[in-house]
C-alpha cells in the first residue's frame, strides 16, 4: 500500500478520496503570511476552516496545496486548518516565480538539498513535511533560473521517488522545455503532472504532452481575469476538457481549480474587483462539482465517471 505525506503525517492512498490536485489554502508574497497576516481578511482562519468543512461535507477529502515558500507557504496554519476540518492537506516544496533577490550565486544541487530537507526533515522550522515537488515556467520561458529549478526538483524526485507538479504556460509550450530538464535528470514521467493544460486549445500539443507519459492537470476553471488580461474563456476550457476525454485521455486527467481560500492578492482588491471575483467563483473549490461537471454532463459525459476520476486518478498518480 502506497503512502502519501500530508501536513498531519503519512496516510495510505486509499484514504485520499476525492482529491483537488492544485489549490491554495493561503497564498501571498514570500514572508507576508508569517510576518504580516494583517493583509489577509480579518477572519481568515475561521473563513478557511468553514470553507474546508464545506468541501468535506461535499465529499472532497484531500487538497494538494500548491503553495511553495515563494507564494507564502504557511505550514502551521495549513496544519491547523486540516486538523479542524478533517480535510487532508498535501504540502508543496520547490519554487514558483523569479529568482529570490539578495541571493548570491546558487547551484541546482543547493536548491535540491533545500527541497529534500523540506520532504525529509520538515518545512519552515517545523516537523511538517512536504509531500510533493513543484517547478514553474511561465511566459518568459526557459530562463537560466527556471531551468535550474527544474533540474533541482528532478534531482530530488530521482533520489526519493517524490512526485512533481509543473506550473506551465501552455500558449508558449513551456512543457517541452520543462519535461526535457526533468528527463535529463532521469525523472519517471509517470510521477509528473503538467498543470494548467486548459490554457491552450491546441489538441495536437495536448496529445504530445499526454504521450510523454505524464499526467494532465485540469485547473484554472472558471478563469479569473484582471483588467487588460486575455485568456481562453471558461466555456472554451470546458469544451477542451470534453475533447480530451473523447480523445481517450480520461485515465490521466487530474482535476482542480487553482484558487485559494485566502490570498493577499485577492483579499486586498477593490470592492468592485472582489464582487467580480465572487461572481465568477460563487462556488469556490466546489465549482468543479457544481458548475464544470454539470456542463460536461450536458455535453454527454457521465457525471458519475467524472466524479470517480477525482478519486481514482489521484490515487493512481500517488501510487505510481
N, C-alpha and C positions, 0 to 999 in steps of 0.2 A: 504493500500500500504506500503510495507516494505521499510525501508531506509537503506542506506549504507554510512558510513563515509569515505569521501575522504580528501585529503590534502586541498581541496578548500571548504570543508563543506559537509553536507549531500546531497545525491541525492536519487531519487527513484530507485528501482531495474530495472524498465523499461528503465532507462537511461544508464544502464551498456553497453548494446550492446555486440558485440563480445569482449570477455574478456580473456586475458592471465593471468592465475591464479598463476604463480610463476615465477617472473622475478626480475632482479636487475637493476635499473637505474644507481645507483652508488654503488660500493662495495669496501671496503678497510678494513684494520685493524682498530680497535676502535680508534677514535681520529684523525686518519690521514687525513680524508676528511676535517674536520673542521679546523685543525691546519696547515697541510702541503699539501694542494691541488696540490702543485707542482709535486707530484708523479702521478697525472693524466696526460693524454695527454694535451698539451698546450691549445687546442681548445675544452676542454671537454664539456663546456656548449653548445657551438654552435653545436658541433657534436651530442650531446644528443638531443637537440631540433629538429634538422633536422631529426634525426632518428625517433623521436616520431611523427613528422609531416608525415613522410612516412607511419608509421603504420596507422595513422588516414586516410590518403588517400587510404589505402588498406582495410578500413572497420573495423579496430581494434579500439575500443573506450575506453577500460579500461585495466590498468595494475595493478595487485596486486603485490606491491613492497615488496619483501620478506626479506628486509634488516633490522634487528634489530640493536640496539646500537653496539653490539659486531662485526658486519660486516660493521661498518662505516656509520650507518644511517645518512642521511643529509636531514632533512625535509625541510629546507629553499630552497635548490636547487631543491628538488622534486616539491615543490610548484611552483617555477619559471618555471620549465620545463613543468608542467601541464598547467599553465596559457598561456605559449607561444605556446603550441602545440594543445591544446584542448583535450588532452587525459586525462581521469580520472585516478587518481593515488590513490590507497588504501595503506596506510602506515601500517607498522607492529610494534608491540611490542612483548616482550618475549625475548627469548635467544637462541642463537646458539653457540655451542662450549664449551670450557673449562671454569671452574670457574675463574672469574677475579682475577688476582694476587693482592697482597697487600690489601686484604679484610679480616676483622675479621669474626668470626662466623656469619652466616646469616640463617634466617629461611625461609621456604616456604611462610609464612604469610608476611614477609617483602617484598619479591620479588613480591608477589601478589599485594601488595599495590603500588609498583612502576609501575607495568604493568597497574593497574587500573587507576592510575594518568595519564599515557600516553593516556588512552582512554577517560578520563572524563575532564581533565584539559588541557593537551597539552604535546607535546614532546619537550625535549631539550630547555626548557625555552621559548617556543612559545605557541600559542593557536592552533597549528596544531595537530589534534587528530588522534591517530591510529585507524584503522578500523578492524584489525584482529590480533589475537594472534598467537605466534609461539613457539614451543618447539622442541628440537632436540635430537636425539640419533643416534650415529654413530657406527663405527666398535668396539669401546671399550664397547659397550653395556650399561646395566643399572647401571652405576656408581651412587654413592650416590648423586652427584651433579645433574646429568641428571634427576634422579627420582624426586629430589626436585623441579626442574624447571617445570616438567610436573604437579606436584601437584599444584604449584603456578598458572600456566596457567589454570588448571582445576578449581581452586577456583574462578578466575575472570570470566571464562565462566559461571560457575554455578550461580554466583551473577548477571551477566549482560546479559547473553544470547549471548555473543560475540562468533564469530566463531573462529576456530583453524586450523592452518596448522601444519603438522608434517614433519620435516626433518627426514628421516629414512635411515637405511642401511638394505635393504631387504635381501641381501645374508645371513645375520645373524639373520633375522626375528625379528628385533627390534620392529616392530609394536605390537608384542604380549605383550611386557613389557610396551610400551607407552600407548596403549589403556587400559591396566589394571590400570595404575596410574590414567588416566582420569576417568575411570569408578568408581574408588574408591572415586572420588570427586563428583560423580553424574552427570557428563557431558552427555548431549544429544549427542549421537553418530551421529545424523543427522547433527550436526554442525561441524563435523570434516572431514578434507581432509587429507588423508595419501599420502604424496608425494613420488616421486622417485620410483614408482612402476616398471617401465621398467628395473630397475637394476637386477630384477630376471626373470627367465623364468618358475618358479615353479607355474603352474596354480592351483594346489591344495592349495598352500599358498595364492595366489591372491584371490581365491574363498573364503577362510576363512576370509580374510580382508573384502571383499565385504559383506559377510554375517553378519558382525558386525554392519551393517547399516551405515557405514561411506562412504565418497566419495573417489574416486580413482584418485590420482594425476598423470597425464601422462606428464612427462617432461624429461629433460636431453636427448633430441633427436634433432639433432645429438649429439653424445658424443665426448667431447674433452678429450684426454688422454695426460698426460705428460710422458716423457721417463720413462720406467720401470713400468708404471701402467698397470693394466689389468681390463677390464670390458666387459660386454655384448656389442656386436657391434651394431651400429645403425640399420643395416639390421635386426638383430635378434630382436631388440626392436620393430621395426615396425611389425614384424610377431607376437610378443606377444600382441601388441595392437589389431591386427586382431583377435587373439584368444579370447581376452576379449570381443570384440564386438560380435563374434559368440557365446560366452557363455552367452549372454544376459546382459552384464554389461554396455551397452552404456548409460543407463539412469543416471549413476553416474560417468562418466568419465569427468575430468576437465583438459583441455589441457594447456600446456605452454612449455617453453624451459629450464628455469633456466639458462639464460645467462644475460649479462649486456651490457649496452652501454659503460660505463667507469668503469674500475677496476684497482686499483693499483697493483693487481696480474698480470693481463694480459698486462696492458699498459707498464709495465717495463720488459717484457720479451726480449730476444734477437730478432733480426730481423728475424732469422730463425724460432723461435717459433711463432712469430707474423704472419709470412707468412703461417705457418701450420694452425694456428687458423683461419685465414681468408679463407683458402682453405676449411676447414671443415665447416665453418659457413659463406659462402658468402652472405646468405640472412638474417643473424641475426635473429631478432624476427619475420621475415616473413618466416622462414624455415618451419613451420607447413603448411602454406598456399601454399608455392611454391615447397616444396620437400616432406614432410611427407604425407600430404593428397593426393597428386597425386600418391604416391607409394601405399597407401591404396586403392585408387580408382582402380589401376591396379590389385589389389587382389580381387576386386569385391565389395568394399564399395561404397555407394552412396556419391559422393563428396558434394552434397548439404546437405545431412544429417550430414556429418562430420562438415561442417561449422556451421550448425544450432546448433550442440552440444556446440559450443563455445559461443553461445548466450543463449540458453535455460537452459543448466545445471548450469552455474554460477548464473543465475537469481534465479533458484530454490534453489540453495545452500544458497544464502544470504537471501532468504525468509524463510528458514527452522528455 
